[in-house]
Amino acid sequence: MNKLTLFSIASAFALNAQAQYYALLTPPELPMPEVKKIALLDIQGTDGREVTDMLTTQLLAKKRGSLFQKWTLLGTETYTGPIMQPNGTSSIFELAERSQLERVLAEQRLSNSGVVDEAQAAQLGKVLGIDAMLMGSCTYSTGVVTEGDRRKRWVSAKVTMKVVAVSTGRVLGIKTIEESTESTGKIGEALVGEHDLAIRAYDDATVKLANYINPYYKVFNLTLEKIKVKEHADKARKAKDLFEDKHDLNGAYTLYKSIADADAYCAEAQYNMGQVSVAAGDWGRALEHYKAAAEIDLEKYGTNVGFAEQRIKDQETLASLGVDPGMVALSATDSRALTNMVLTRGGKSDRHNVYPEPQAGGATVAQVPGGTKFEVLENNGTWILIKLLGGKQGWISKENVKL
């Protein structure tokens, strides 16, 4: 499994933070709108053919970057960031088939070694119908060190890739990636072989080389701000659950919008709507909400405005490459989200009194079982009006429910 980079706006050490991660399409460092079809010559080096195969796999991967590792107190765990942008892909080039490439190279009396001059590049481009060629080299160094009763074998691998426009022979870009891996153990224990370690490092390097020219998914840890106003606590708690655990963006957005409508100076609600908009891939809407939050608290939320503005520019770059990631259409009219529910305490064999008024004593409207959800119609201090079977309603003490 490839080790992919995690971009995090907040700490990745929270044990319960898995559901906050969302994978969003990001443009490459070297966008090439004019390049549609490419050929990959064999990477030079002892492990060149293996590295060539790895890079080919990465160039064709549709969702590259959506996997990530989360560091916890128990070690590392691998997750997939939910991809909410429905039309996105991290593979945008048509890759010339290897058999076709080798046949043309043989006909032109050239080697598949990555060494061609300007005239040869132009000729290959004409015959293969390609716009650019990728070529490069790979190498690694290794060593073993002893520290006390332990030994460590390390490998440092380096891969360089050059992108050449075949019509002119001009070098469009050069990228060098260096990655290191190691194996440790007590003296006398077997260590992972240097070639196997090198392959791991090469694998990591080819991911980054593919990202250099292809779009890729970057995983964002979209944390939410706590709503401090007590009267909004129930809605905020439900919105957080919808966003982080259920990935219900419309439900979360609806609840935060209702809080913002009720409290125009709740910067946290505006910020959280911005975070939900980011998860949906709606950067214009995210910018709108970040600006609203920054207007209330510039020091705390001002940097988010610049973040959204940069991402809008990134979307323009993606569009120039023919990539439209799409987005989740957000709406603030999800009536299901606005419906508040409570869960009665205990099990199904338990019973809780429900009264006609928000006070104990006298006749009961019903006795409801524990472990059952009820729709909340009204909240009155220490009592909650709930909807019962048959269109009835009644008041239950907050002590008997979980909010």
N, C-alpha and C positions, 0 to 999 in steps of 0.2 A: 504494500500500500504506500502510495506517495505521501511524503510529509509535506503538507502545504502550509503556507504562512497564514497565521491568524492576525487580522487587524482588529484591535479592540479599543473601543472608546473608554472602557472602564476595565477594572481588574477581572482577570479570567480565573481567579482562584475560588470564586463562590461555588459551593457544591451544588446549589440548586439553580445555576444560571444557564443551563443548557438551552432552555426554550427562548432565551432572549436573542439568540444568534440568528441573523438573517443574511443570506448570500445575495450580493448585488453585483451586477455586471459592471466592470471597470475597463476603460480603454487601455490599449497597450502603450508602452513608452515610445515605440516607434510606429505610429500609424502610417499606413501606406495605402491611401485611397485608390491609387492607380494600379495597384497590384491585385490581381484576381487569382492567378494560377502560378504555383511555384514548383520548383524541383529541388530536392535535397540530395546533394552529393554525399558520398560516404565521408564521415568525419575521419580525419587522419589521426593515427595513434594506435597503440597496441590493442585497446578496447574499442576502437573506432566503430566497428560494425554494430556492437552492442549499443553504444551510445547513439548511433544513427537510428536504430530501431526504437530506442526509448524516446528520442525526439520526435520521430514520426508518430508514435502513439500519442504524445502530448499535443502535437499540432492538430490531430483529428479528434481530440476529446471534446465532447459537447458541453460538459458542465465542469470544466477544470477549475478547481479552487473552492468548490462547494463543500469539500471535506476539510475538517480542521481538527486539531487536537486541543483539548481543554485540560489545563493543569489543575489537579485537585490535591487535597491532602493525602489521598490514597494513591496518587500516581497520575499518569496521563490516560485520558479516555478520548476516543475518536468519535466525532459526530458529523452529521450532515446539516449544514445551515439551510433552513427552509428557503426555497427559491420561489418568491412570489411574482417575479417578472416572467410572464408566460411565454414570451417570444424570444428570450435571450439564448445565445449560444456562444461558446468560447472557441468555435472553429469556423473561420470565415474564408479560408483559402482552399481552392482545389489543388490537390497534390498530385503531381505527375506520377504515374505508376512506375515502380522500380523497374519492371521488365521493359517497359517502353524506354525509360531513361538509359538502361544498360545497352539496349539495342542501338539507340542513336549514338551513344558514346562509342560503341564498337564501330559503327559505320563511319564516324568522324575520326576514328583512330585516336580516341582520347581515353584516358583512364578515369574511372570513377573515384578520383582521389581528392577532389576539391581544388585542383590546381588548373585553372584555365586563364587565358589572357582575354583581353577585351574583344578581339576578333572572334575567338572561339565562343565566348559567351553570347555574342550576337547571333552566331550561327546556330548554337544550341537553342536559343530562344525562338528562332524562326522555325526550326524543325519541330520542336516540342510544343510550340504554341504557348510558351510560358512567359511570364512578366519578370520573374526574378528567380535567382538561384541562391540557395543556402549552402554554405561550405564552412569548414572549420577544423578544429583539432582538439584533442583531449590528452591529458596526461595526469599522473598523480605521483605524489611522494609519500613515503611511509616510514615508520620507525617504531621501536619498542622501548619503553622506559620502565624502570623499576622504582617503585616508591614504597619503602618498607617491605611488607610481605605481599604486596600486590604488583602486578604487571599491567601495563596498558599498551595496546597497539593502536596507533593512530594512522589515519590516512587523510591527506589533503588532496582533493581532486580539483582540476581546473579544466573548464571547457570554454572554448572561444568559438563564436559563430559570426560569420560575415554574411551580410545580405547584399547581393549584387544585382543591379538592374541589367537585364540582358540586352536591352535595346541600345544602351550606351556603354556598358561595362563599368558604370559608375557605382562606387560602394555607397549604398544607402545607409548602412549602419554596421557597427561592430559591437558585440557584447561579450564580455568575459565574466563567467560566474565561477566562483571558488566555493567549494563546500567541504566540510570536514566531518568525519565520523570516527568513532573509536570503540574499542572493545576492552573491557577490564576484567580481571579475575585474580584470584590468589596464585601465588607462585606454584607451578605444577599443574594448574588448570589450563585447559585448552582455550585459546582465544580465537575469535572469528578471524578467518583468513584475510590477508590484505586485499585479495581480488574481490572477495565478497563485500568487504567494507568499501572498496572503491566503487563497486556497482551501486551501493546505497547512495554514495555521495553523487555519483553521476545522475542517478535517478532524480535527486533533489535539484541538481543543476539544470536538467533538461526541462523541468517544470518552469523554472524562472526564464529560461531561454524562450520557451513557447510564449510566456507572458510578455516578452519583449516585443513581439510582433502581433500577437493575437489578443483579443479581449479575454478577460478571465474574471471569474467570480471572486470577490473579496468578501470575507465574512466579517460582519459588523456585530458588535455586542451592543444592542440598543437598550440601554438601561432607561428606566422611567424614574421621574421625580416623585417623591411622596407628596400627596396633597395634604397640607397641614391643617386646613380648615375642617373642623370636626363634622360639620353638617354634610360635608361631601365625602366623608370617609367610606361609607358603604359603597357608593358608586365607584370611587377610586379603587377600592379593593377588588371589586368585580371587574373593572376595566383592566387592571393589571393581570388578573387571572386569564381573561380572554386573550390578551396580547401575548403573554409569556408562555402559557401552557396550552392554549387551544388555537393559537394563531388566527383568531377571529378578529381581523383588522377592522371590519366595519362595526362590529359590536363594541370594540374598545374605543374607536373614534367617536361613535355615537355618545357614549357615556362621558368622555372627556369634553365633547362639544356641549353637552347639557350642563356640565360644571362651569365651563367658560361662559355660557350664556347667563347663568345665574350669578356668576361672580366675574365681572369684567377685569378685575385686577388679580386674577389667579394665574400668575405667570407659569406655574407648574403645569396647569392644564394645557396652556398653549404650547409649551415645550413638548409635552407628551403627545399632543396631536402632531407635532412636527416629527417626533420619533416614529409614530405609527405611519405617517406619510412616507418616511424614508423606507420603512419595511415594504410599503406598497410600491416603491419605485416612483412615487409622485414627488419629484424634487421641487417643482414649482409650488405645490401646496406646502411642502416642508419649509421652504423659504418664507412663505407667508406667515406660518405659525412661529417660526424662529424669530422673525422680525417683531411679531406681536409680543413674544416673551421678552426680547431684548429691550423693547420700548418700556417695559415695566422694570426690568432688572438687567441693564446693559452689561454690568461687570460680570454677571454670571452666565448670560446667554449670548453675549455679543459674538463670541467665536463661532457659534453654530451658524450664524448668518453667512460668514465667509465660507464655511464648510459646504453649505447648500449651494452657494453661488459657484464654487469650484465644481461641484458635481453636475450642475446644469451645463457648464462648459464641457464636462466630460461626455454628457449625453449628445452634445453637438458633434464631438469627435466620433462617437459611436455611429451617429447618423451618417457621417461622411464615409464610413466604412460599410454602409448599407445595413447596419444593425439597429433595429428598433426593439429594445428589450421588452416593451410593453409595460403595463402597470396594473395593479388592482384598482378598480374604480371604487373610490371611497364615497360613502354616503353617511350622513348623520341622522338617518331616519330608520334605524334598525329598532323596531318596537320591541323585539325580543330582548335586546340588551337593556332597554329601559325598564323592563319588568324585573323587579327585585324579588328575590326568593330567599327564604330562610329554611334551615333544616332543624327539625325538632331533635332534642337531645335524647340519648338512650337508644334502645332497640325497639323492634316492632311490638314486643309484649308490654312495653311501658305505655302509660297514658298520661296526657297533660290536659288540664282543664282549660276550656276556652269560654270566656264570659261575654255577655252582651255589652258590657261597659268596660273601660280600662281600669278595672279594679277587681280585687278578689272578693268572693263572698256571694251568697245567693245562688240562684239557679245557673246552670251552665248551658251554653249553646251546644257544646259538643265536648267529647273527650277524644283527643287525637293521638295516634300512636307516635312513638319516637322513631327516629331515622327516616322521617318523611319530609318532603319538600312542600312548602306552601308559598303561594304568591302573596307578597306584601302589598296591602292597599293603603296603609297609613302607619306612620311612626310617631308615637306619642310618649316621649320620655322613656319610662321603663316598660311600656306596653306596646305591642304591635298588632295592628288589625290585619288579619289574614283571610284569604278566600277559602271557603269550605266547599264540600260537595253539595250539589243541588242548588248552587247559587247563593248559599248562606255565607255569612261572614261573622267574625267574632274576634275578641281580644285575647292575646296570649302573652304571658309574662316573658320578658327578654331573658330571664333566667333559664327558661325552658327551651331556648332555641340557640342555634349557632348562626351568627350573622355572616 
